[in-house]
Amino acid sequence: MKARLPHGRAFVLSGVKFYVAFLFLCVVFLLAAGFAKFMAIWINWVCSLRIARKLVIADKGLNLLLIGAYPLALLYGLGWHGAQFLRGGGATSIEPLWWLPIGVGIFGLVALVHAAIRFRIYRPPACEVDVRSERLDLRTMKSWRERFVGAGGIMRRIALLPGNEQFTIEVSTKTYRLPGLPATWDGLAIVHLSDLHFYHSVAKDYFKLVCEQAAKLQPDIYIFSGDLLDDVRRLDWLPETLGQLHAPLGQYFVLGNHDWYLDPVATRSELARLGWTDLAPHFASIGSPADSSATPLILCGDETPWMGEHADLTSAPQDAFRILVSHTPDNLEWARRHQIDLMLSGHTHGGQVRLPLLGPIYSPSRYGCRYASGVFWRDPTLLYVSRGISGKEPLRYNCPPEVTKLVLRSTPSSGR
């Protein structure tokens, strides 16, 4: 029995070494996840700035490189300390140089947990009184690949990935009861479209079908909140898409950062030719068709930080119901300061990929994923952020494109 004891000790020691190594790998994995979240926060902030496209692409490349290198560096640098311990050399102190990346990983891990909790507990504000949605799965249609998927190459392969929801469109009607809406405007219906991103990865017929769905909703107003193009040669798609939409109170638009990268002058000119009104940085006053003496509706646009300035509302009626169309939700605080009642935005695509439990990771906003998509009440402003229609990379998981009709209802106390 005594002769076997050393072998037993060796077995126990080998088991301890295995669990220590396993725990070390778990720590490396968690720190790597935290570092990836930290880098996502960084790139989200960078993409919210007025920065040249080449610099944004370069920063994204560096971002991915550092995310890949971080766990390897930990395994190489801290693994030596672990190896020393497993050899029986005892615990060794970690060099001060390593505490910085470890601290960044811990910070990012805390931010990741916080964002995941916020995503899980999110509930629409109380003013949302009704939601009716249906999903249109284009993949069930005959010859859908030939009709809706774009040209060959890596983008086509991405579009055809199993489970990709790029071709599953959510068409919704959502009703909100707002205290600032005059009774004259009760029932105002707005169809909000955002982020079309015309590009070779998704075919024109897809966008034609999207606009057909929008036309069926028969709103009072159409709003497009930016990012029309990723290829200026696709500008000739407009007559068969947005050019087919007409509403009793008009069609209005702002442009986004992807339009700024290309040729915003040509884009504005073509949209105007097709009957769309440019809101940035102007405001439009719309009279009520039911009561010519009623307070008008104010529509204003904001393309900052990429183009123009904030709208000048000094001459707008103070008691008017104000709607701001801003490509990015980052202009929310400006909206609140200027008594905007409803703000419509896009830009973030809902993150495009929402991980189980964690939710979206990438959202090009200085707020990170806080306003990635959905509706938010920040007194006195109701912010609605669309997930958009498409993207340069046709990749969507748990985040389908959306066409949304917003129906606004007044409250008995509405005094405007």
N, C-alpha and C positions, 0 to 999 in steps of 0.2 A: 504493500500500500504506500509505504514511504517512497519507494522508487518511482511511483507514478505521479507523485505530487509536483515535481518540476514540470512534467508534461501538462498537468492541469493548470499550473500557473502560466505556462506558455500559451495555453488555449485561452485563458481568461485575458491575458495581455493582448493577444491577437484580436479578441473580441472588442476590447477597449479601443485598440487602435482603429478598428473598422468604424466604430461609432464616432470616434473623434474625427476621422476623415470624412464621414458622412455629414456630421454637423458642420464641419468646415465648408464643405461644398454647398450646404444649405445656406450658410451665411453669405458665401460668395454669390449665390443665386439671388438672394434677397437684396444684397447691396447692388448687384448689377441691375435688378429691376428698379431700384430706387434711382440709380444713376441714369437709366433710360428715361425715367419720368422727369428727372432734372433737365436732361437734354431736350425733352419734349417741351418743357416749360420755356426753355431758351428759344427753340425754333418757333414756337407759337408767338413769342414776343417779337422775334425778328420779322416774322411774316405780317405783323400788324403795323410795321413801319413803312415809310416811303423810301424803299431801297430798290436799287436797280435789280432787274430780274437775274442777271448773271451772278450778282453777289448772293442773292437768296439761294440760287441753285448751288453755289459753292459752299454756302453755310450748311445746307442740307446734306451735302456730301461729307463734309467734315463731321457733322453731327452723327451720321451713321457710322463713320469710321471710328469715332471715339466710343460709341456705344458697343461696337464689336471688340475694341481693344481693351476696354475697362475690365471685363472679367478675366481676360488672359493676363493682364498686368497683375491683378490680385492673385491669381493662381501662381504666377511666377514669383512675385515679391513676397507675399504672405505665406505661400506654400513652403518656402524655405524654413520659416519659423515653425510651421506645423511638422515638417519633416524632422527638425531637430528635436521637437518634443516627443515624437513617436519613436525616435531612436533612443529615448531615455535620457536625453540631454537636459531635460527640464524646460520650463517656460523661458522664453527669451523676450526681451522688450522689443516693441515695434519702433522702428525709426520714425522720428517726427515727420519725415517727408510723407509717410503713408497715411497720416491722420487726416490730411486734407481730402484725398479721394474717398477715404472711408466716411468722413463727415458729410461730403457731398452725397454719397450713397444713402446715408441715414436720413438726411434732409429730404431727399427725393422720395424715400420710402414712406416717410410721414406724410408728404404731400400726396402720394399715390393713395394711401389709405383714406386721407381726408376727402379727396376727390371721389373715391369709390363710394364712401358713405353718403356724400352729398348727392351723387347720382342715384343711389338706391332710395333715398328718402324724398326725392323730388316729387312734388305734387303740383298740378296746375293751380293757379290762383282761383279764389272763390268766384270771380267774375266770369269764369268759363262755365256756362250753364248747359251747353249741349255740344256733343261731338258725334258726328256720323262719318264713318270712314269705310272705304272699300279698297281692296288691293286688286290691281289689274296686272296679272302675270303674263307678260308678252311671250314668255317661253312656251305657253300652251297654244300659241297661234301657229298656223301653218307657215312653214318656211321662215321662221322667225330669225334664224341666223342670217339668211340672205337679206332680209328686209331691214333688220335693226342693228346688226353688228357691223362695225366699220371694216376698214382695210386690214390686210394681214400684218404680221409682225408681232412684237411683244404685247402691244396694246390689245390686239384681238385675242391673244392667248389669255391675257388677264380678264378680259370681258367674259370669256367662256369658262372661267374657273368654276368648279362645282360650288353651289350655294351662293354664288355672287348675286346680289339683289339689284344690280344696276338696271335690270329689265323687269323689275317688279315695282310698279308705280302706285303709290298710295294717294287716292283722291279723297279729300276730306271737306266737310262743311262743319265749321266750328263757330259757335255763337257765344258772344261776349256781351255782358251787360255793363255799360260804362257810365259812371255818374256824370261825366262832362258832356255826354252826347245830347244835343237838343232834341226834343220830341219830334221836331220836323224831320230829323234825319234818322228816326227810328227805323230799323230794318235795312240800313245801308249795307250793301253787299260788295265786297272787294275780293277779287281773285288775285292772289299773290303768287308770282312766279319769280324764281331767282336762279342764278348760276346755271345757265344753259351750257356754256363751254362748248360751242361748236368746234369740233375737231374730228380728225379722221378715225378716231377710236370708236365712235358711235355714228351710225348712218343718219342721213337726213330724215328718213321715214320715221325714225324714233321720235324726233322733235315735232314732226307733223302730227303724229298721234297724240303727243303730249298736248299740243295746242288744240287739237280736236276735243280732248277731254276738258280743257279749260273753257272752250266755247260752250260746251254742254251745261256748264254751271250758270251761265247767263247772269253775270254780276252787273252792278251799276258802274263799276270802275275796274280796270285792269292795272295792276302795278307790277313792274319788273325792276328788281333791285340790284341789277348789275352782274358783271362777268358773262358777257354774251359770247366772246370769241377766245379761242386759243389758236386760231389760224385765220388770218384776215381774208384768205381766199374763200372761206365759207360765208362771207357776208352776203353772197347771193342766195343763201338759204332763207333769208329773212322774209321775202314776199310770201313764201309758202308756209311759214311758221307764225311768228308774231304778227306779220302783216295780215293774217286772216282773222285777227281778234279785234272786235269793235264792241264798245260798251256805250250805253246812253250818256254817261257822264265823262267818257273819254278813257284814253290809255296813256299812262305816265311811266317814265323810266328815269333811273340814274345808271351810271356806268361804274365798273369796279376796277380793281387793280390789274386784272388780266387784260381788260380793255385799254388801260393806261399803257401797258407794255407794248401794245400794237399800234393801232391808228384810231384814237378816239374821235377825231374830227370826221373821218369817213363813216364811222359807226353812228355818230349822232345824226349826220346828214341823211343816212339811209333810213334810220328809225323815224325821223321827222317826215321824210317823204311818204312813209307808210302810215302816217297819222298818229304817231306817238309823240307826246309832249315831254320835252326835256325839263326836269325839275331842278337840276343842279346848276348853280347855287341859288335858284330862284324859288318863288312860291306862286302857286296858282290859287285863285279864289273861285270856288264853284258855288253857284247859286242853287237853291233847292227848286226842283221842277214842280213841287207841290205847293210852294209858297214863296213867291218872289220877294216878299218883305222879310223873310227869315234870315237869320245870321248865316253867312256863307260858310262853306267848308274850306279850310286852308290845307293845301298840300304843298309840302316843301321837300327839297332834296339835299343830300349831303354826300359828296364823294371824297371827303377828306379821310385819311391824310394824303391820298395819292393825287387828287386833282382838286382845284378850286378852293373855295372857302365855305365856311358854314353859312347857311341861309340868313339873310337879313330880314328879320320879322318885325322891324320897328314900325312899319306902316300897315301891318296886318291887324285886323280887329282883335282886341284883347279878349273878347268873350267868344271868339270862334273856336270850334272844335278843330284841333290841329293834328295833322298826320305828317310824320316825318318818314321819308324813304331814305335810308342810309345803307350803303352796301355792307358796312361792318357794324356789328353791335357795339363796338368800342365807343361810339358817339352817344351812348346812353346818358352819361352825366350831362352833356350839353343839352340833350333833349329834356331832361328833368329841369334844368335851370331855365329853360325857355317854355315851360308849361306845355310840352308836347303831350297830347292825350294818347296817341297811338304811334308806335314806331315799328316799321317793317324793315327787316334786315335779312341778309344771307351770309355769304362769304365763307362760313365755317363748314358747310356741307354736313353738319351734324357729327363731324369727325370722320365720316365715311366708313370707318370700322369701329364698331362698339364691342368691346370684349365682354364676355360673360362676367357679371358681378362688377367689373371695373368700369364699364362704360367707355366713352371716347377717351383717347389719349392725345391725339393731335387735333388741335382746333386753332387756326391762325388768328389769335386774338390776344390782346394784352391781359384779358381776363382768363386766359387758358380755356378750359372746357366748361367754365361756369355757364356761359351762354351759347353752348355749341348748337343747340336747337331747342325749339319749344316756345312756351309762352311764360312771361315773367312779369310780375307786377312790382314796379318800383315807383311808388307814389311821386308824382301824379301820372306816371307813364306806364302804359301797357306795352311791353316789348314782345314782338313775335319774330322769331328767328327761323327761317325756312331751311330745311335740309338741302334744298336745291334740286336740280333736275339731273345734272351730269357733272363730269369733271374731266380734266385732262387724262387722269388715270381712272378708267371705268371700273373701280373697285368699291364695292359696298357690302358690308356684312352687318346685319342687325340695324341697318340704317338706310331704308329704301328711299328713293327719290319721292318728292311730294308735289302735288298740285293742291293748293288749299284755298277754299273760299271762306272768308271771314265775314260773318253777319254780325253787325253791331246793333245792340238794342239799348234804348235809353232807360233810365230809371224814373220812378215817380217824382224824385227830388231834382231831376235835371232842370236847372233854371236858365240855361243859356238859350 
